[in-house]
Amino acid sequence: MSRPVPRPGVMAIDPYVPGKSAAPGSGRTFKLSANETPFGPSPRAVQAVRDMADKLAIYPEGSSRKLREAIGARYGLDPARIVAGAGSDEILEMLALAYIGPGDEGLYSQYGFLEYKIVTLSAGGTPVVAPERNYTTDVDALLACVTEKTRLVFLANPNNPTGTYLPASEVERLARGLPKKAILVLDGAYAEYVEREDYEAGVALVDALDNVVMTRTFSKIYGLAGLRIGWGYGSDHIVDALNRIRPPFNVSSLGSAAGIAALEDVGHIEKSIAHNSRWLPWLTQEITALGLEVLPSVANFIAIRFPDTPGQTADDADHFLTERGLILRAIKAYGMGEFLRLTIGSEEANRLVVDALREFRAQTPAAAKRTAHV
């Protein structure tokens, strides 16, 4: 070869493509494509970042000790069993690098987060996909796909992009059905939004079994996506393995300071939960009344299915909404091309989306044809 060649598997990775963040020419825009909180970060977190401005020349503390201690205090966890990362994505990547090699398998469900495939391939492993039932993870299907090569089983609960979830009893059944050498990775990026009595984010299982890890993020309800902060909680031996491959100083001083302050502002989080509790069912009801299917969600977003009628498809709706400054997330990469994912936004944004969808659905066939995206 006349040039360097990546190792086998790397070029099989489809790069992760984020949703649109702008609508050129539409004037004012509402970004409802990335499941970001409409309230932004806690004012305390913003002030914590400002207070760090004159310390940027100093390396952060290498193990993110203060952040881990704050997480431990907030959730009643042992800080020594917490590992911090540049977003929970980095924790997923470290898990794959630590436990997956050539010939090993990373297992996830049909509509699971795209990053699971990426980190599995990045580590040289083989992605295995289990079918879902009604856009919800099927525990029996996952267990049927487990082989002696399975090393990691990824479960987003609630799942992105569907918003569906598994109750604690089903997650436990999955965990206890796995071989002991396989690790169950419970991705709880949206855990704070769930208000179902039968839901548990994963702490109990991590404490009960030594082959379960849970991951969380500061990017969603805490409003700190731009700082890239996440964490994982697991058994001593798993956290020890992750710390051996964790990049040095992987969480910035700004990130740690903001994360600690955000954890302390309980009122800010409660406001976000209350807002989501109000508008999630409202959007579901209003959009369903327009003749569109909405998948049942417990997170801060909904997936909306559009018909394949010319002029009324998801592509058509995406174009129509974008022209009006309403940016939703097309999820074709998940095999859900007939859907758009909508973040629960501010009251203004939520009402504008419903009004725009009502206008879109009311189009005559001729008008729809004229405005359809070509």
JOSULUR-V329676 format. One record per residue. N is the residue number from 1. PHI is phi in radians with two decimals (* if undefined). Layout:
N_PHI + N_PHI
This chain:
1_* + 2_-1.70 + 3_-2.67 + 4_-1.05 + 5_-2.15 + 6_-1.07 + 7_-1.14 + 8_-0.96 + 9_1.81 + 10_-1.12 + 11_-1.33 + 12_-1.46 + 13_-1.41 + 14_-1.48 + 15_-1.00 + 16_-1.20 + 17_-1.98 + 18_-1.23 + 19_-1.22 + 20_-1.08 + 21_-2.15 + 22_-2.58 + 23_-2.28 + 24_-0.94 + 25_1.47 + 26_-1.68 + 27_1.39 + 28_-1.16 + 29_-2.19 + 30_-2.17 + 31_-1.45 + 32_-2.15 + 33_-2.00 + 34_-2.19 + 35_1.02 + 36_-1.47 + 37_-1.23 + 38_-1.25 + 39_-1.63 + 40_1.20 + 41_-1.33 + 42_-1.04 + 43_-0.98 + 44_-1.13 + 45_-1.18 + 46_-1.07 + 47_-1.16 + 48_-1.10 + 49_-1.16 + 50_-1.06 + 51_-1.18 + 52_-1.59 + 53_-1.03 + 54_-1.59 + 55_-2.05 + 56_-1.21 + 57_-1.43 + 58_-1.77 + 59_-1.07 + 60_-1.22 + 61_-1.12 + 62_-1.08 + 63_-1.80 + 64_0.95 + 65_-1.00 + 66_-1.13 + 67_-1.15 + 68_-1.11 + 69_-1.15 + 70_-1.17 + 71_-1.10 + 72_-1.06 + 73_-1.17 + 74_-1.19 + 75_-1.94 + 76_1.22 + 77_-2.04 + 78_-1.34 + 79_-1.00 + 80_-1.18 + 81_-1.79 + 82_-1.96 + 83_-2.14 + 84_-1.72 + 85_-2.55 + 86_-1.40 + 87_1.42 + 88_-1.17 + 89_-0.99 + 90_-1.19 + 91_-1.12 + 92_-1.07 + 93_-1.12 + 94_-1.12 + 95_-1.07 + 96_-1.12 + 97_-1.14 + 98_-1.39 + 99_-2.14 + 100_-2.01 + 101_-2.41 + 102_-0.94 + 103_1.60 + 104_-1.49 + 105_-2.13 + 106_-1.95 + 107_-1.90 + 108_-2.71 + 109_-1.53 + 110_-0.91 + 111_-1.93 + 112_-1.25 + 113_-0.94 + 114_-1.03 + 115_-1.11 + 116_-1.11 + 117_-1.17 + 118_-1.09 + 119_-1.22 + 120_-1.13 + 121_-1.16 + 122_-1.06 + 123_-1.49 + 124_1.60 + 125_-1.61 + 126_-1.98 + 127_-1.30 + 128_-2.21 + 129_-2.01 + 130_-1.73 + 131_-1.16 + 132_-1.84 + 133_-2.11 + 134_0.96 + 135_1.04 + 136_-2.28 + 137_-0.97 + 138_-1.86 + 139_-1.06 + 140_-1.10 + 141_-1.15 + 142_-1.08 + 143_-1.08 + 144_-1.19 + 145_-1.58 + 146_-1.24 + 147_-2.25 + 148_-1.21 + 149_-1.64 + 150_-1.20 + 151_-2.01 + 152_-2.25 + 153_-2.10 + 154_-1.64 + 155_-2.39 + 156_-1.48 + 157_-2.48 + 158_-1.15 + 159_-1.55 + 160_-1.95 + 161_-1.85 + 162_-1.43 + 163_1.49 + 164_-1.38 + 165_-2.55 + 166_-1.92 + 167_-1.20 + 168_-1.00 + 169_-1.10 + 170_-1.28 + 171_-1.11 + 172_-1.13 + 173_-1.07 + 174_-1.12 + 175_-1.05 + 176_-1.34 + 177_-1.55 + 178_-1.49 + 179_-1.11 + 180_-1.13 + 181_-1.49 + 182_-1.74 + 183_-1.78 + 184_-1.57 + 185_-1.82 + 186_-1.66 + 187_-1.58 + 188_-1.89 + 189_-1.02 + 190_-2.00 + 191_-1.03 + 192_-1.11 + 193_-1.47 + 194_-1.36 + 195_-2.18 + 196_-1.68 + 197_-1.17 + 198_-1.62 + 199_-1.79 + 200_-2.50 + 201_-1.26 + 202_2.36 + 203_-1.02 + 204_-1.07 + 205_-1.24 + 206_-1.05 + 207_-1.26 + 208_-1.55 + 209_-2.23 + 210_-1.65 + 211_-2.16 + 212_-2.23 + 213_-2.24 + 214_-2.01 + 215_-2.15 + 216_-2.44 + 217_-2.39 + 218_-1.72 + 219_-1.42 + 220_-1.74 + 221_-1.14 + 222_-1.43 + 223_1.20 + 224_-2.09 + 225_-1.01 + 226_-1.22 + 227_-1.69 + 228_1.00 + 229_-2.29 + 230_-2.64 + 231_-2.73 + 232_-2.27 + 233_-2.29 + 234_-2.76 + 235_-1.14 + 236_-0.94 + 237_-1.22 + 238_-1.29 + 239_-1.10 + 240_-1.07 + 241_-1.11 + 242_-1.17 + 243_-1.15 + 244_-1.29 + 245_-1.97 + 246_-1.11 + 247_-1.05 + 248_-1.14 + 249_0.95 + 250_-1.29 + 251_-1.96 + 252_-1.24 + 253_-1.06 + 254_-1.08 + 255_-1.09 + 256_-1.07 + 257_-1.09 + 258_-1.16 + 259_-1.09 + 260_-1.08 + 261_-1.15 + 262_-1.13 + 263_-1.09 + 264_-1.34 + 265_-1.58 + 266_-1.11 + 267_-1.05 + 268_-1.12 + 269_-1.19 + 270_-1.08 + 271_-1.11 + 272_-1.15 + 273_-1.12 + 274_-1.10 + 275_-1.07 + 276_-1.13 + 277_-1.11 + 278_-1.40 + 279_-1.57 + 280_-1.05 + 281_-1.17 + 282_-1.11 + 283_-1.10 + 284_-1.02 + 285_-1.15 + 286_-1.15 + 287_-1.31 + 288_-1.08 + 289_-1.13 + 290_-1.51 + 291_1.51 + 292_-1.91 + 293_-1.46 + 294_-2.11 + 295_-1.17 + 296_-1.12 + 297_-2.15 + 298_-2.06 + 299_-1.82 + 300_-1.84 + 301_-2.77 + 302_-2.33 + 303_-1.85 + 304_-1.94 + 305_-1.65 + 306_-1.91 + 307_-1.28 + 308_-1.64 + 309_-1.17 + 310_-0.94 + 311_1.54 + 312_-2.20 + 313_-1.33 + 314_-1.07 + 315_-1.08 + 316_-1.10 + 317_-1.11 + 318_-1.06 + 319_-1.14 + 320_-1.06 + 321_-1.21 + 322_-1.08 + 323_-1.05 + 324_-1.76 + 325_1.38 + 326_-1.90 + 327_-1.78 + 328_-1.80 + 329_-1.92 + 330_-1.27 + 331_-2.16 + 332_-1.06 + 333_-1.08 + 334_-1.59 + 335_1.36 + 336_-2.17 + 337_-1.17 + 338_-1.54 + 339_-1.97 + 340_-2.16 + 341_-1.77 + 342_-2.06 + 343_-1.30 + 344_-1.22 + 345_-1.81 + 346_-1.21 + 347_-0.99 + 348_-1.04 + 349_-1.10 + 350_-1.07 + 351_-1.19 + 352_-1.12 + 353_-1.09 + 354_-1.09 + 355_-1.08 + 356_-1.18 + 357_-1.14 + 358_-1.10 + 359_-1.11 + 360_-1.06 + 361_-1.22 + 362_-1.48 + 363_-1.05 + 364_-1.26 + 365_-0.94 + 366_-1.18 + 367_-1.17 + 368_-1.07 + 369_-1.13 + 370_-1.18 + 371_-1.71 + 372_-1.09 + 373_-1.32 + 374_-1.86
